[in-house]
């Protein structure tokens, strides 16, 4: 079914959005440089582990991009079922690390299913809205089913516990629902309900989650404990100047004051070493990638491709915004990695897979898919 002839491979590869590919490669290479510096000028242990994941992810990105979009459309709901199954498996027999049960130990690789769930949710909602007219979107079923699909994944992730990823799932789902043409009144009602439930939700948070929120409001409350990460990050960023202190010359990062500099706080490492120039260059690359994604979404003929491209683009956007805001003290620390840069196998491969679906929407931008298409063009 997924057999691709050489002629089709060449034809579809020639329609590749090389701007997206080049930007992804450039950001990944920067990530390798930063991981090399984070290890004190050594390829071990981060780079040697990250490169094989990168190679696998790039191949997956290319393969996903050139497969006929109709196959991804046909199997979107199956991918959702797979995501649910993997998250249930984590709950039943997952690997516990850093106080959370988020991984499946596959022997050769520790898989974090919640990362894949974000991408599979995008495909699922894209297929659902491709089948609905404006009337269908505003019907009870048209509202209830997407909320159920988002809510199930949200619940399975939040109990791990992984509040950051569960919120990303909720935000990405909400963006696709909004783009489908659903009335803004619905989102106002949901927003009001969420705000009203916040006091109740507080009582269900784990102790460390409450601590993170309190420390966000006042990091100096626990400078050697929960507030240590963010205070060191602010010192590193604030002392970086325009050009930075030089590669591997950052005091906070390379004198071991800054924890998790290879994962959540890698943007801090970049800023301290290369200053605002380096940070600005990375943000510019992300901005171009996001603009390309929005353009791909607007140019797609089918609603499935439109929603898929927009969902993937927003997934990238929300990761970048949350991670950078987090390390600058503008948001609580929630453990969201910086796409293509932070160390982490599942995160790297998942974002490359996501880019494959974005490229697929571009390659198949002229392909028409049946059911509901043209009845709801989307807001973006």
Backbone torsions as a table, in degrees:
resi	resn	phi	psi	omega
1	UNK	NA	-36.4	-179.9
2	UNK	-95.9	11.9	-179.5
3	UNK	-64.3	126.6	-177.9
4	UNK	-118.9	121.7	178.4
5	UNK	-71.7	158.2	179.9
6	UNK	-59.9	-38.1	-180.0
7	UNK	-62.7	-43.7	178.5
8	UNK	-66.6	-38.0	178.2
9	UNK	-59.6	-46.9	-178.7
10	UNK	-68.1	-40.8	-178.8
11	UNK	-63.5	-47.1	-178.5
12	UNK	-72.2	-36.3	178.5
13	UNK	-63.7	-31.1	-179.6
14	UNK	-70.1	-18.3	178.8
15	UNK	-95.7	7.7	-178.8
16	UNK	-60.7	145.0	174.7
17	UNK	-85.3	94.0	-173.0
18	UNK	-70.6	-20.6	174.6
19	UNK	-63.4	-44.5	177.0
20	UNK	-63.0	-46.2	-178.8
21	UNK	-59.9	-46.5	-178.4
22	UNK	-63.1	-43.6	179.8
23	UNK	-63.4	-42.5	178.9
24	UNK	-62.0	-43.9	179.4
25	UNK	-63.7	-41.8	-179.4
26	UNK	-63.6	-43.6	-179.9
27	UNK	-66.6	-39.3	178.2
28	UNK	-63.4	-41.8	179.1
29	UNK	-63.1	-41.8	175.2
30	UNK	-59.2	-40.0	177.6
31	UNK	-59.4	-42.2	178.5
32	UNK	-63.6	-40.5	178.6
33	UNK	-61.8	-43.7	-179.1
34	UNK	-68.0	-38.5	178.0
35	UNK	-67.2	-35.0	175.0
36	UNK	-61.6	-44.2	178.5
37	UNK	-68.7	-37.1	-180.0
38	UNK	-64.0	-27.1	178.4
39	UNK	-89.0	11.7	177.9
40	UNK	77.3	30.4	179.8
41	UNK	84.9	37.3	-178.7
42	UNK	-138.1	146.2	175.2
43	UNK	-76.7	-15.1	177.6
44	UNK	-100.4	141.7	-0.7
45	UNK	-97.5	-5.2	-167.8
46	UNK	-82.4	-52.0	-173.0
47	UNK	-64.8	-43.0	-177.4
48	UNK	-64.3	-26.0	177.2
49	UNK	-87.3	-30.6	-175.9
50	UNK	-78.5	-33.6	-176.4
51	UNK	-62.2	-46.4	177.3
52	UNK	-59.1	-37.2	177.6
53	UNK	-65.7	-38.0	177.5
54	UNK	-63.1	-45.4	-179.2
55	UNK	-62.1	-45.9	177.8
56	UNK	-61.9	-43.1	-179.3
57	UNK	-64.4	-39.7	179.0
58	UNK	-65.2	-42.1	177.4
59	UNK	-63.0	-42.5	178.4
60	UNK	-63.0	-40.1	179.2
61	UNK	-60.5	-47.3	-179.5
62	UNK	-64.6	-44.6	-178.7
63	UNK	-62.4	-47.1	180.0
64	UNK	-61.9	-37.0	-177.6
65	UNK	-65.1	-38.3	-172.3
66	UNK	-94.1	-11.1	175.8
67	UNK	-68.2	142.8	179.4
68	UNK	-54.1	129.2	-176.9
69	UNK	-59.3	-25.1	-179.6
70	UNK	-64.8	-29.0	176.7
71	UNK	-67.3	-43.8	178.4
72	UNK	-65.9	-34.6	176.7
73	UNK	-65.5	-45.7	-177.5
74	UNK	-63.6	-34.6	-173.1
75	UNK	-104.6	12.7	-177.9
76	UNK	-59.0	-45.3	-178.9
77	UNK	-68.1	-31.1	176.9
78	UNK	-66.2	-38.4	177.1
79	UNK	-63.8	-37.9	177.5
80	UNK	-63.2	-44.3	178.3
81	UNK	-61.2	-38.0	177.0
82	UNK	-63.1	-42.6	179.4
83	UNK	-61.3	-44.8	178.6
84	UNK	-62.4	-43.9	179.8
85	UNK	-61.0	-42.0	179.8
86	UNK	-67.6	-38.7	178.8
87	UNK	-68.2	-36.5	175.5
88	UNK	-66.0	-39.3	178.0
89	UNK	-62.5	-37.2	176.3
90	UNK	-62.2	-43.8	-179.2
91	UNK	-64.4	-36.7	-176.3
92	UNK	-80.5	-45.5	-172.7
93	UNK	-145.3	45.4	-178.4
94	UNK	-85.0	161.6	178.0
95	UNK	-84.4	132.4	-179.3
96	UNK	-94.6	129.1	177.2
97	UNK	-148.6	135.9	179.5
98	UNK	54.2	37.9	174.4
99	UNK	81.3	5.3	-178.6
100	UNK	-131.1	151.2	178.9
101	UNK	-107.0	89.6	-171.5
102	UNK	-125.0	-8.2	-170.1
103	UNK	-119.2	152.0	169.5
104	UNK	-109.2	122.5	-179.3
105	UNK	-82.8	108.7	-179.8
106	UNK	-95.9	10.2	-179.8
107	UNK	90.0	-65.7	-179.4
108	UNK	-90.6	-7.9	-173.7
109	UNK	-160.5	140.5	176.0
110	UNK	-99.6	109.3	-176.0
111	UNK	-91.3	133.1	175.2
112	UNK	-107.1	94.2	-173.6
113	UNK	-59.8	-26.6	-178.9
114	UNK	-62.2	-27.9	177.3
115	UNK	-68.2	-44.7	177.9
116	UNK	-66.4	-34.0	-177.9
117	UNK	-58.1	-35.7	-179.3
118	UNK	-62.4	-42.9	-179.1
119	UNK	-70.8	-43.8	-178.4
120	UNK	-65.8	-30.5	176.2
121	UNK	-65.0	-39.7	178.4
122	UNK	-58.6	-47.8	179.8
123	UNK	-61.8	-41.4	-177.3
124	UNK	-64.3	-48.4	179.7
125	UNK	-67.6	-34.7	177.8
126	UNK	-62.2	-41.9	178.0
127	UNK	-67.8	-43.1	-178.0
128	UNK	-58.1	-46.9	-176.3
129	UNK	-76.7	-18.6	174.4
130	UNK	-67.7	-21.7	-177.4
131	UNK	-96.1	0.0	-172.8
132	UNK	-113.3	139.3	171.0
133	UNK	-85.5	176.3	177.3
134	UNK	-58.2	-41.4	179.1
135	UNK	-63.6	-42.6	-179.5
136	UNK	-65.1	-35.4	-179.6
137	UNK	-63.8	-37.0	-177.2
138	UNK	-90.7	0.3	176.9
139	UNK	-74.6	167.5	179.5
140	UNK	-60.0	-44.7	178.5
141	UNK	-65.3	-39.7	-179.0
142	UNK	-64.4	-23.9	176.9
143	UNK	-93.2	-42.1	-173.4
144	UNK	-68.0	-43.3	-174.5
145	UNK	-63.2	-48.1	177.0
146	UNK	-61.2	-39.6	178.3
147	UNK	-62.4	-40.0	177.9
148	UNK	-64.9	-44.6	-179.6
149	UNK	-61.9	-43.5	178.9
150	UNK	-69.9	-44.3	-176.4
151	UNK	-63.4	-36.1	-179.7
152	UNK	-65.3	-47.8	178.7
153	UNK	-65.3	-41.6	178.3
154	UNK	-56.5	-47.0	-177.3
155	UNK	-65.2	-42.9	-178.3
156	UNK	-67.1	-28.6	179.5
157	UNK	-84.4	-39.7	-175.2
158	UNK	-67.3	-24.9	179.6
159	UNK	-81.3	-3.4	-176.1
160	UNK	-66.7	-39.8	-1.3
161	UNK	-94.8	144.1	176.3
162	UNK	-147.4	81.0	-175.5
163	UNK	-65.3	-38.0	-177.8
164	UNK	-61.5	-51.3	-179.3
165	UNK	-65.8	-37.2	179.3
166	UNK	-64.6	-37.0	176.9
167	UNK	-68.5	-36.3	175.6
168	UNK	-61.3	-43.5	177.9
169	UNK	-58.6	-44.2	-179.4
170	UNK	-65.3	-43.8	-178.3
171	UNK	-66.3	-44.5	-179.9
172	UNK	-62.8	-43.9	177.5
173	UNK	-60.9	-41.7	-179.5
174	UNK	-64.3	-37.6	179.6
175	UNK	-64.6	-42.9	179.0
176	UNK	-66.3	-39.4	176.8
177	UNK	-62.3	-42.3	178.7
178	UNK	-63.6	-42.9	-178.8
179	UNK	-68.2	-20.7	179.7
180	UNK	-70.0	-17.3	-179.2
181	UNK	108.8	7.7	179.5
182	UNK	-62.9	141.1	-175.4
183	UNK	-59.0	141.8	178.8
184	UNK	-64.1	-22.2	179.0
185	UNK	-61.9	-35.1	178.6
186	UNK	-59.9	-44.3	-177.7
187	UNK	-71.1	-31.7	175.7
188	UNK	-66.1	-41.7	177.3
189	UNK	-63.7	-46.0	179.8
190	UNK	-62.3	-43.6	178.3
191	UNK	-60.0	-41.2	177.9
192	UNK	-64.5	-40.9	179.0
193	UNK	-64.7	-42.5	179.7
194	UNK	-62.1	-45.3	178.9
195	UNK	-61.8	-39.3	179.9
196	UNK	-67.4	-27.4	-176.8
197	UNK	-90.2	-6.6	-176.8
198	UNK	-57.1	-43.4	178.1
199	UNK	-60.8	-35.7	177.8
200	UNK	-70.6	-41.8	-179.1
201	UNK	-61.7	-33.0	-179.6
202	UNK	-56.6	-39.3	-177.3
203	UNK	-69.3	-18.5	-179.6
204	UNK	-93.2	-8.7	-179.9
205	UNK	-70.8	148.8	174.8
206	UNK	-72.5	160.8	-177.0
207	UNK	-57.9	-42.8	-178.1
208	UNK	-68.4	-30.4	177.7
209	UNK	-69.2	-41.3	176.1
210	UNK	-62.9	-39.3	-180.0
211	UNK	-61.9	-41.8	179.8
212	UNK	-62.1	-41.1	-179.8
213	UNK	-67.4	-41.3	179.4
214	UNK	-67.8	-38.8	179.1
215	UNK	-68.5	-33.2	176.3
216	UNK	-58.5	-40.0	179.8
217	UNK	-74.0	-30.4	-178.5
218	UNK	-151.4	82.7	-177.6
219	UNK	-58.6	-29.9	-177.5
220	UNK	-71.1	-8.6	179.5
221	UNK	-63.5	-33.9	-179.0
222	UNK	-140.8	70.4	-171.5
223	UNK	-66.6	-23.6	-179.5
224	UNK	-103.9	0.4	-179.8
225	UNK	-119.7	-112.9	-175.6
226	UNK	-64.5	-25.9	-179.4
227	UNK	-89.5	-1.6	-174.3
228	UNK	-63.7	-46.5	-177.3
229	UNK	-56.0	-53.1	-172.5
230	UNK	-71.2	-33.2	178.3
231	UNK	-66.5	-43.3	177.6
232	UNK	-64.9	-37.3	179.0
233	UNK	-64.8	-42.8	178.8
234	UNK	-64.4	-39.1	178.3
235	UNK	-63.0	-44.6	-178.6
236	UNK	-63.7	-46.6	-179.0
237	UNK	-68.4	-42.8	-177.4
238	UNK	-67.0	-24.4	-177.7
239	UNK	-100.1	9.3	-171.2
240	UNK	-80.7	-25.1	-177.3
241	UNK	65.7	-171.0	-174.9
242	UNK	-75.2	-44.7	-176.1
243	UNK	-95.1	-8.6	-179.5
244	UNK	85.5	-179.6	-177.3
245	UNK	-93.2	-3.0	-179.2
246	UNK	104.7	152.0	-177.4
247	UNK	-60.0	122.4	-179.7
248	UNK	66.0	22.2	179.2
249	UNK	-110.1	-0.5	-179.3
250	UNK	-66.2	130.0	-175.1
251	UNK	-71.6	-47.9	-176.3
252	UNK	-67.7	-39.5	-176.1
253	UNK	-74.9	-45.7	-169.8
254	UNK	-98.0	-5.1	171.6
255	UNK	-102.7	18.2	172.6
256	UNK	65.9	26.6	173.1
257	UNK	-82.2	-28.9	-175.3
258	UNK	-97.9	112.3	177.5
259	UNK	-76.0	159.4	174.8
260	UNK	53.7	36.7	-177.6
261	UNK	-73.5	-13.1	178.2
262	UNK	-95.7	-7.7	-178.6
263	UNK	-120.8	-98.4	-173.9
264	UNK	-64.1	-32.8	-173.3
265	UNK	-107.1	30.3	-179.3
266	UNK	-71.5	-26.1	175.8
267	UNK	-66.0	-32.9	175.7
268	UNK	-64.6	-43.1	176.7
269	UNK	-58.7	-46.2	178.3
270	UNK	-58.4	-47.3	-175.8
271	UNK	-67.2	-39.8	-179.1
272	UNK	-67.5	-38.9	-178.2
273	UNK	-77.5	-41.8	-172.2
274	UNK	-116.0	5.5	172.9
275	UNK	67.1	-165.7	179.8
276	UNK	-67.2	-24.6	176.6
277	UNK	-64.1	-49.1	179.6
278	UNK	-64.5	-43.5	179.5
279	UNK	-63.6	-41.9	179.3
280	UNK	-64.9	-38.1	179.2
281	UNK	-63.6	-42.1	178.8
282	UNK	-66.0	-43.3	179.0
283	UNK	-63.3	-36.1	177.3
284	UNK	-64.7	-40.5	178.3
285	UNK	-63.9	-43.8	177.7
286	UNK	-62.5	-41.8	-178.6
287	UNK	-61.9	-42.0	177.4
288	UNK	-62.5	-42.8	-179.9
289	UNK	-62.0	-41.0	179.5
290	UNK	-68.1	-40.3	177.7
291	UNK	-64.2	-41.2	176.0
292	UNK	-59.8	-42.4	-179.7
293	UNK	-62.4	-43.4	178.3
294	UNK	-63.6	-39.3	179.5
295	UNK	-67.1	-39.5	177.1
296	UNK	-61.0	-42.5	179.6
297	UNK	-62.3	-43.7	-177.4
298	UNK	-69.6	-30.2	-177.2
299	UNK	-86.0	-12.0	-177.8
300	UNK	-70.8	142.5	-178.3
301	UNK	-83.7	-36.5	-177.3
302	UNK	-91.6	147.8	176.6
303	UNK	-63.6	-34.2	178.9
304	UNK	-59.0	-48.7	179.8
305	UNK	-66.4	-38.5	178.7
306	UNK	-60.2	-52.2	-178.1
307	UNK	-67.2	-38.4	179.9
308	UNK	-63.1	-47.0	-179.8
309	UNK	-64.7	-42.5	180.0
310	UNK	-65.4	-43.2	-179.7
311	UNK	-61.7	-43.3	178.6
312	UNK	-65.5	-41.9	179.8
313	UNK	-62.7	-44.1	179.5
314	UNK	-68.8	-32.5	176.6
315	UNK	-60.3	-44.4	176.1
316	UNK	-63.4	-46.5	-177.5
317	UNK	-59.2	-48.3	-175.5
318	UNK	-67.2	-33.8	176.5
319	UNK	-64.7	-45.2	-178.9
320	UNK	-64.3	-47.6	-177.5
321	UNK	-62.6	-46.7	-177.1
322	UNK	-66.3	-46.1	-177.4
323	UNK	-62.5	-47.5	-177.0
324	UNK	-69.7	-39.6	176.8
325	UNK	-63.6	-36.7	-178.7
326	UNK	-63.3	-48.6	-176.2
327	UNK	-74.0	-16.8	177.4
328	UNK	-94.5	0.9	178.1
329	UNK	80.9	15.4	179.7
330	UNK	-90.4	-12.7	176.6
331	UNK	-142.9	158.6	175.7
332	UNK	-64.0	153.7	177.5
333	UNK	-73.4	115.2	-176.9
334	UNK	-123.0	5.9	173.5
335	UNK	73.8	38.4	176.9
336	UNK	-97.9	122.1	-177.5
337	UNK	-73.5	159.0	175.5
338	UNK	-86.4	119.9	-172.4
339	UNK	-54.7	132.1	176.4
340	UNK	69.6	-5.3	-173.9
341	UNK	-114.7	-48.4	-178.8
342	UNK	-63.3	146.8	176.1
343	UNK	-70.4	135.6	179.5
344	UNK	154.7	122.8	-175.0
345	UNK	-66.5	-52.8	-177.4
346	UNK	-65.0	-39.8	-179.5
347	UNK	-62.6	-47.1	-179.8
348	UNK	-60.8	-51.3	-176.1
349	UNK	-68.6	-35.5	179.7
350	UNK	-65.1	-42.8	-179.6
351	UNK	-69.0	-33.0	175.8
352	UNK	-69.7	-38.6	174.3
353	UNK	-61.4	-43.3	178.2
354	UNK	-59.7	-41.2	177.4
355	UNK	-64.7	-30.2	176.0
356	UNK	-61.6	-42.1	177.9
357	UNK	-68.7	-35.1	176.2
358	UNK	-64.0	-45.0	177.9
359	UNK	-65.3	-34.8	178.1
360	UNK	-62.1	-40.8	178.3
361	UNK	-63.4	-33.8	178.4
362	UNK	-73.0	-46.7	-178.5
363	UNK	-61.3	-37.8	-177.3
364	UNK	-104.6	32.0	-175.6
365	UNK	-63.7	-23.0	-178.6
366	UNK	-96.0	-0.4	-178.1
367	UNK	-80.5	130.9	178.6
368	UNK	-97.8	133.4	175.6
369	UNK	-113.3	141.8	-174.3
370	UNK	-74.7	173.0	172.2
371	UNK	77.0	99.7	169.6
372	UNK	81.4	-12.6	-176.0
373	UNK	-62.2	136.8	178.4
374	UNK	89.4	-13.2	-179.4
375	UNK	-86.8	-20.9	177.7
376	UNK	-143.9	105.0	-173.4
377	UNK	-82.6	-11.0	-178.7
378	UNK	89.6	159.2	-177.9
379	UNK	-86.3	-30.8	-175.3
380	UNK	-95.4	NA	NA
